[in-house]
């Protein structure tokens, strides 16, 4: 796959993955096209040598793998990323009307840069549960696609004394949906939107998990077209790189892709990295528990999650010797307190994989006087006992409603993961 083709498909993937549920829907399409077959957790699995499979959980997490007979003897090449991004989530009850404006009640999901959510064209997407006339509970995905809401800023003339205050999450974040002089039924609006997709047998909307997102599409930007700018680069960019790598990789190597939900809120759920999803799949594809635990010594996890690229306006925020540049290759992330899982063995293996395909790499450590975030890497490694490394594409504006990455780095990350997947036996 060429860099141009990769980035064109990446932009399409970003545009369609407007919620974790939509990300998994698009991921399934990519895997099916590449010949992967779907498995269900509730079914008994009969796996065939050389075949590729995937299984989903909660429609927001996914594990794909290439099954090789005796793969437990060579270990597993695992790449992990996450499907969720910091955003605003709708509360269950929607009945806000103030000064004749219908507004949406929201809560903050994860740690978004809240100031970037004002004056944006916002839409709504996510999952809805409803009952049919036969009292069956069904789920469906919904995406309004068009701009339907906005969080207006307060004019500077009315806010001079409040210039540097923190955004009030309860007071300032409810978006304006439309004007009305009477009581509105939000569930009726959802029901009407669902019916547009051809689903008619809707008795009652039971509940929903809906998120706001920015309708502005991702774009290639910069005078020399060096950057990609868009929403949810953290961490859909890594999801897409991992998908393409497992689809185009060596089918004789035991590669696995893990896309977890709920990373931005701590990984603690049945579909998060602290849950049993990965370990349960590994147990089911190993012949015996003895084989499973033996295989882990020759296995490795790449936790692929965006890294901080040095910001030219805030260079002092970075350690002087660790300033990752955009378009200069994947970043290896280190932390002495195990907020990142990288160690000298796993970094050496990753560097070797990069060297094989001439992919440059960089290093990042937070300033010693600043706290460090974390990823699925330490969590997945602690859960399974498999050694791990944390890497990522250097990014501007992480957790902003629109983030920026280097156009070359997206493709370089894909090449690095592809090279890692093609290693049949780890050199350590």
C-alpha positions as CSV (number, residue, x, y, z in Angstrom):
1,X,0.0,0.0,0.0
2,X,1.4,3.4,-1.0
3,X,1.5,6.4,1.4
4,X,-1.0,8.3,-0.7
5,X,-3.5,5.4,-0.8
6,X,-3.1,4.8,2.9
7,X,-3.8,8.4,3.9
8,X,-6.8,8.6,1.5
9,X,-8.3,5.6,3.1
10,X,-7.4,6.9,6.6
11,X,-9.4,10.1,6.0
12,X,-12.4,8.1,4.9
13,X,-12.1,5.9,8.0
14,X,-11.9,8.9,10.3
15,X,-14.9,10.6,8.6
16,X,-17.1,7.5,9.2
17,X,-15.9,6.5,12.7
18,X,-18.0,9.2,14.6
19,X,-18.3,7.0,17.7
20,X,-16.6,3.9,19.1
21,X,-19.6,1.9,17.7
22,X,-19.1,3.3,14.2
23,X,-15.4,2.7,14.5
24,X,-16.0,-1.0,15.0
25,X,-18.6,-1.1,12.2
26,X,-16.0,0.4,9.8
27,X,-13.3,-2.0,11.2
28,X,-15.5,-5.0,10.5
29,X,-15.9,-3.9,6.9
30,X,-12.2,-3.6,6.4
31,X,-11.5,-7.0,8.0
32,X,-14.3,-8.7,6.0
33,X,-12.9,-7.3,2.8
34,X,-9.5,-8.8,3.7
35,X,-11.1,-12.3,4.3
36,X,-11.5,-12.3,8.0
37,X,-14.4,-14.3,9.3
38,X,-16.7,-13.2,12.2
39,X,-16.9,-15.2,15.4
40,X,-19.4,-14.9,18.2
41,X,-18.4,-15.0,21.9
42,X,-21.4,-17.3,22.7
43,X,-20.5,-19.9,20.0
44,X,-18.1,-22.7,20.2
45,X,-15.1,-21.9,18.0
46,X,-13.7,-24.2,15.3
47,X,-10.6,-22.6,14.0
48,X,-8.8,-23.6,10.8
49,X,-5.0,-23.3,10.2
50,X,-4.2,-20.2,8.1
51,X,-7.6,-18.6,8.5
52,X,-8.3,-15.1,9.9
53,X,-11.0,-14.2,12.4
54,X,-12.5,-11.4,14.4
55,X,-14.8,-11.1,17.4
56,X,-16.5,-8.0,18.9
57,X,-17.8,-7.1,22.3
58,X,-20.5,-4.5,23.1
59,X,-20.1,-3.3,19.4
60,X,-17.3,-1.0,20.7
61,X,-14.3,-3.3,21.1
62,X,-12.8,-5.9,18.7
63,X,-10.1,-8.5,18.5
64,X,-8.9,-9.8,15.2
65,X,-6.3,-12.6,14.7
66,X,-4.6,-14.8,12.2
67,X,-4.8,-18.4,13.4
68,X,-1.7,-20.5,12.9
69,X,-1.6,-24.1,14.1
70,X,0.9,-24.3,16.8
71,X,1.0,-20.5,17.1
72,X,1.4,-20.8,20.8
73,X,4.9,-22.1,20.2
74,X,6.0,-18.9,18.4
75,X,4.1,-16.5,20.6
76,X,1.8,-13.7,19.6
77,X,2.5,-10.3,17.9
78,X,-0.2,-8.1,19.5
79,X,-1.1,-4.6,18.5
80,X,-3.5,-2.6,20.8
81,X,-5.3,0.7,20.3
82,X,-8.5,2.3,21.6
83,X,-11.7,3.2,19.9
84,X,-12.9,6.0,22.2
85,X,-11.9,9.7,22.2
86,X,-12.5,12.5,24.7
87,X,-15.9,14.2,24.0
88,X,-19.3,15.2,25.3
89,X,-21.8,12.5,26.1
90,X,-25.5,12.9,26.3
91,X,-27.2,12.3,29.7
92,X,-30.1,9.7,29.8
93,X,-32.8,12.3,30.5
94,X,-33.2,15.1,27.9
95,X,-35.7,17.7,28.9
96,X,-33.8,21.0,29.0
97,X,-35.7,24.0,27.7
98,X,-34.4,27.4,28.7
99,X,-35.5,30.8,27.3
100,X,-37.4,28.9,24.6
101,X,-34.2,27.0,23.5
102,X,-34.2,23.2,23.6
103,X,-30.7,22.2,24.9
104,X,-28.9,18.9,25.3
105,X,-27.8,17.7,28.8
106,X,-24.2,16.6,28.5
107,X,-21.5,15.1,30.7
108,X,-17.8,15.2,29.9
109,X,-16.3,11.9,28.7
110,X,-12.6,11.6,29.4
111,X,-10.4,14.8,29.3
112,X,-11.3,16.9,26.2
113,X,-9.9,20.4,25.7
114,X,-13.3,21.9,26.4
115,X,-12.6,25.4,25.0
116,X,-12.4,23.8,21.5
117,X,-16.0,22.6,21.6
118,X,-17.5,26.1,21.4
119,X,-19.0,27.5,18.2
120,X,-18.5,24.2,16.3
121,X,-21.0,22.5,14.1
122,X,-21.9,19.5,16.2
123,X,-23.8,16.3,15.4
124,X,-25.0,13.3,17.4
125,X,-24.0,9.6,17.0
126,X,-23.9,6.4,19.0
127,X,-26.0,3.4,20.0
128,X,-29.7,3.1,20.9
129,X,-31.6,0.3,22.5
130,X,-35.3,0.0,21.7
131,X,-38.2,-2.5,22.1
132,X,-40.2,-3.9,19.2
133,X,-43.9,-4.7,19.1
134,X,-43.0,-8.2,20.1
135,X,-41.2,-7.0,23.2
136,X,-37.8,-7.8,21.9
137,X,-34.9,-5.6,22.8
138,X,-32.9,-4.5,19.8
139,X,-29.9,-2.2,19.3
140,X,-29.1,0.1,16.4
141,X,-26.5,2.7,15.5
142,X,-27.5,6.2,14.8
143,X,-25.7,9.2,13.2
144,X,-27.5,12.5,12.5
145,X,-24.6,13.4,10.2
146,X,-25.8,17.0,9.7
147,X,-24.9,19.8,12.1
148,X,-27.8,19.7,14.7
149,X,-26.3,21.5,17.7
150,X,-24.0,24.3,18.8
151,X,-22.4,25.5,22.0
152,X,-22.4,29.2,21.6
153,X,-19.6,31.2,23.2
154,X,-20.5,34.2,25.4
155,X,-19.7,37.4,23.6
156,X,-16.5,39.1,24.9
157,X,-18.5,42.2,25.7
158,X,-20.4,40.2,28.4
159,X,-17.4,38.2,29.7
160,X,-14.4,40.6,30.1
161,X,-14.2,39.8,33.8
162,X,-14.3,36.0,33.2
163,X,-11.6,35.8,30.5
164,X,-9.4,33.2,32.1
165,X,-11.9,31.2,34.1
166,X,-12.4,27.5,33.8
167,X,-15.2,26.2,31.6
168,X,-18.3,25.4,33.7
169,X,-19.1,21.8,32.8
170,X,-22.7,21.9,34.1
171,X,-23.6,25.5,33.1
172,X,-21.7,26.2,29.9
173,X,-21.6,22.9,27.9
174,X,-25.3,22.2,27.1
175,X,-25.6,22.8,23.3
176,X,-28.5,24.5,21.7
177,X,-30.6,22.1,19.6
178,X,-33.5,24.2,18.4
179,X,-36.1,26.7,19.5
180,X,-39.4,25.7,21.0
181,X,-42.2,27.2,23.0
182,X,-43.5,23.8,24.4
183,X,-42.4,20.5,25.9
184,X,-40.4,18.3,23.6
185,X,-39.9,14.5,23.5
186,X,-36.3,13.8,22.7
187,X,-36.9,10.0,22.4
188,X,-39.5,10.8,19.8
189,X,-36.8,12.7,17.8
190,X,-34.6,9.6,18.1
191,X,-37.4,7.3,17.0
192,X,-38.0,9.5,13.9
193,X,-34.3,9.5,13.1
194,X,-34.1,5.7,13.4
195,X,-37.1,5.2,11.1
196,X,-35.2,7.0,8.4
197,X,-32.9,3.9,8.1
198,X,-35.9,1.7,7.4
199,X,-36.5,0.4,10.9
200,X,-40.2,0.7,11.6
201,X,-41.0,-1.8,14.3
202,X,-40.1,0.5,17.2
203,X,-42.3,0.3,20.3
204,X,-40.2,2.3,22.7
205,X,-36.8,3.9,23.0
206,X,-35.3,2.2,26.1
207,X,-31.9,3.9,26.5
208,X,-29.0,5.3,24.5
209,X,-25.3,6.0,24.5
210,X,-24.9,9.0,22.3
211,X,-22.0,11.4,21.8
212,X,-21.5,14.8,20.2
213,X,-18.9,15.1,17.5
214,X,-17.6,17.8,15.2
215,X,-19.0,17.6,11.6
216,X,-16.0,19.2,10.0
217,X,-14.2,16.6,8.0
218,X,-10.5,15.7,8.4
219,X,-8.3,17.4,5.9
220,X,-4.7,17.4,4.6
221,X,-3.4,20.8,5.7
222,X,-0.4,23.1,5.7
223,X,1.1,25.1,2.9
224,X,3.2,22.0,1.8
225,X,0.4,19.6,2.7
226,X,2.5,18.0,5.5
227,X,-0.2,17.6,8.1
228,X,-3.5,15.8,8.7
229,X,-6.0,17.6,10.9
230,X,-9.3,16.2,12.2
231,X,-11.2,14.9,15.2
232,X,-10.4,11.7,17.1
233,X,-6.9,11.2,15.6
234,X,-6.3,10.0,19.2
235,X,-6.8,7.1,18.7
236,X,-8.5,6.2,15.4
237,X,-5.3,6.8,13.6
238,X,-3.7,3.9,15.5
239,X,-6.8,1.7,15.0
240,X,-6.6,2.2,11.2
241,X,-2.8,1.5,11.1
242,X,-3.3,-1.7,13.1
243,X,-6.2,-2.8,10.9
244,X,-4.2,-2.3,7.7
245,X,-1.1,-4.0,9.2
246,X,-3.0,-7.2,10.2
247,X,-4.8,-7.3,6.8
248,X,-1.6,-6.9,4.8
249,X,0.7,-8.9,7.1
250,X,2.4,-12.3,6.9
251,X,-0.3,-14.9,7.3
252,X,2.3,-17.3,8.7
253,X,2.9,-15.1,11.7
254,X,0.6,-15.1,14.7
255,X,-0.6,-11.5,14.7
256,X,-3.4,-10.1,16.8
257,X,-5.2,-6.8,16.8
258,X,-7.0,-5.5,19.9
259,X,-9.2,-2.4,19.7
260,X,-10.5,-1.6,23.2
261,X,-13.1,0.9,24.3
262,X,-13.0,3.0,27.5
263,X,-9.2,3.9,27.5
264,X,-10.0,7.6,27.9
265,X,-11.8,6.8,31.2
266,X,-9.4,4.4,32.8
267,X,-9.8,1.1,30.9
268,X,-12.0,-0.3,33.7
269,X,-14.9,-2.2,32.0
270,X,-15.7,-5.5,30.4
271,X,-14.6,-4.1,27.1
272,X,-11.6,-2.0,28.4
273,X,-8.0,-3.2,28.7
274,X,-8.6,-4.1,32.3
275,X,-11.4,-6.4,31.3
276,X,-11.0,-10.1,30.3
277,X,-11.6,-9.7,26.6
278,X,-8.0,-10.3,25.3
279,X,-7.1,-13.0,27.8
280,X,-10.4,-14.9,27.1
281,X,-9.6,-14.9,23.3
282,X,-6.0,-16.0,23.9
283,X,-7.3,-18.9,26.0
284,X,-9.8,-20.0,23.4
285,X,-7.2,-20.1,20.6
286,X,-4.6,-22.0,22.6
287,X,-4.9,-25.7,22.9
288,X,-4.2,-25.9,26.6
289,X,-3.7,-23.5,29.5
290,X,-0.1,-24.7,29.7
291,X,0.4,-23.8,26.0
292,X,-1.2,-20.4,26.6
293,X,1.1,-19.4,29.5
294,X,4.2,-20.8,27.8
295,X,3.5,-18.7,24.7
296,X,3.5,-15.4,26.6
297,X,7.3,-15.5,27.1
298,X,7.7,-15.2,23.3
299,X,4.9,-12.7,22.8
300,X,4.8,-8.9,22.8
301,X,2.2,-6.2,22.9
302,X,2.5,-2.9,21.0
303,X,0.3,-0.3,22.6
304,X,-0.2,2.3,19.9
305,X,-1.5,5.6,21.1
306,X,-0.8,9.1,20.0
307,X,2.3,10.9,21.5
308,X,2.9,14.6,22.2
309,X,4.8,16.3,19.3
310,X,6.8,19.3,20.4
311,X,4.7,22.5,20.1
312,X,6.9,25.4,18.8
313,X,5.0,27.9,20.9
314,X,5.4,25.9,24.1
315,X,8.8,24.2,23.6
316,X,9.6,24.7,27.3
317,X,6.9,22.2,28.2
318,X,9.1,19.4,26.8
319,X,12.2,17.7,28.1
320,X,15.1,19.3,26.2
321,X,16.4,15.9,24.9
322,X,12.9,14.5,24.1
323,X,11.1,16.7,21.6
324,X,9.3,14.5,19.0
325,X,8.8,16.2,15.7
326,X,5.9,15.6,13.3
327,X,6.8,13.7,10.2
328,X,9.9,12.2,11.8
329,X,8.6,8.7,12.6
330,X,6.8,6.9,15.5
331,X,7.6,7.9,19.1
332,X,8.7,5.4,21.7
333,X,7.2,6.5,25.0
334,X,9.1,5.9,28.3
335,X,8.2,6.4,32.0
336,X,10.1,5.3,35.0
337,X,6.9,4.8,37.0
338,X,5.3,2.4,34.5
339,X,2.7,4.8,33.1
340,X,4.1,3.5,29.8
341,X,5.1,-0.1,29.5
342,X,8.3,0.3,27.4
343,X,11.4,-1.4,28.6
344,X,14.8,-2.0,27.0
345,X,13.9,-5.4,25.6
346,X,10.6,-4.3,24.0
347,X,12.1,-1.1,22.6
348,X,15.0,-3.1,21.1
349,X,12.5,-5.4,19.3
350,X,10.5,-2.5,18.0
351,X,13.6,-0.6,16.8
352,X,14.7,-3.8,15.0
353,X,11.3,-4.0,13.3
354,X,11.6,-0.4,12.2
355,X,15.2,-0.8,11.0
356,X,14.1,-3.7,8.7
357,X,11.8,-1.4,6.8
358,X,13.8,1.9,7.2
359,X,11.3,3.5,9.5
360,X,12.8,6.3,11.7
361,X,11.8,6.4,15.4
362,X,11.9,9.0,18.2
363,X,11.9,8.9,22.0
364,X,9.6,10.8,24.4
365,X,9.8,11.2,28.2
366,X,7.8,13.8,30.1
367,X,9.6,16.6,31.9
368,X,10.6,15.3,35.4
369,X,8.5,18.0,37.0
370,X,5.3,17.2,35.1
371,X,2.8,14.3,35.5
372,X,2.4,11.7,32.8
373,X,-0.7,10.2,31.2
374,X,-1.0,6.5,30.6
375,X,-2.4,4.0,27.9
376,X,-3.7,0.5,27.5
377,X,0.0,-0.7,27.5
378,X,0.7,-1.1,31.2
379,X,-2.9,-2.4,31.8
380,X,-2.8,-5.1,29.1
381,X,0.7,-6.1,30.1
382,X,-0.3,-6.5,33.7
383,X,-3.5,-8.3,32.9
384,X,-1.8,-10.9,30.7
385,X,1.8,-11.0,31.8
386,X,3.0,-10.2,28.2
387,X,5.8,-7.7,27.8
388,X,4.8,-4.5,26.1
389,X,5.9,-1.2,24.5
390,X,4.1,2.1,24.2
391,X,4.5,4.0,20.9
392,X,2.5,6.7,19.1
393,X,2.3,9.2,16.3
394,X,3.5,12.6,17.4
395,X,0.5,15.0,17.6
396,X,-0.4,18.6,18.2
397,X,-3.4,19.5,20.3
398,X,-4.1,16.1,21.8
399,X,-7.7,15.9,23.1
400,X,-8.7,19.0,21.2
401,X,-11.8,18.7,19.1
402,X,-9.4,18.8,16.1
403,X,-5.9,17.3,16.4
404,X,-3.0,17.5,14.1
405,X,-0.5,14.8,13.0
406,X,2.2,14.5,10.3
407,X,1.0,13.0,7.1
408,X,4.2,10.9,6.8
409,X,3.9,9.5,10.4
410,X,0.6,7.9,9.8
411,X,2.1,5.7,7.0
412,X,5.3,5.1,8.9
413,X,3.3,3.8,11.9
414,X,1.6,1.3,9.6
415,X,4.9,0.2,8.2
416,X,6.4,-0.3,11.6
417,X,3.4,-2.4,12.9
418,X,3.4,-4.4,9.7
419,X,7.1,-5.2,10.1
420,X,6.5,-6.2,13.8
421,X,3.6,-8.5,12.7
422,X,5.8,-10.2,10.2
423,X,8.4,-11.3,12.9
424,X,7.8,-15.1,13.2
425,X,9.9,-15.5,16.3
426,X,11.0,-12.7,18.6
427,X,14.8,-12.2,18.7
428,X,14.7,-12.1,22.6
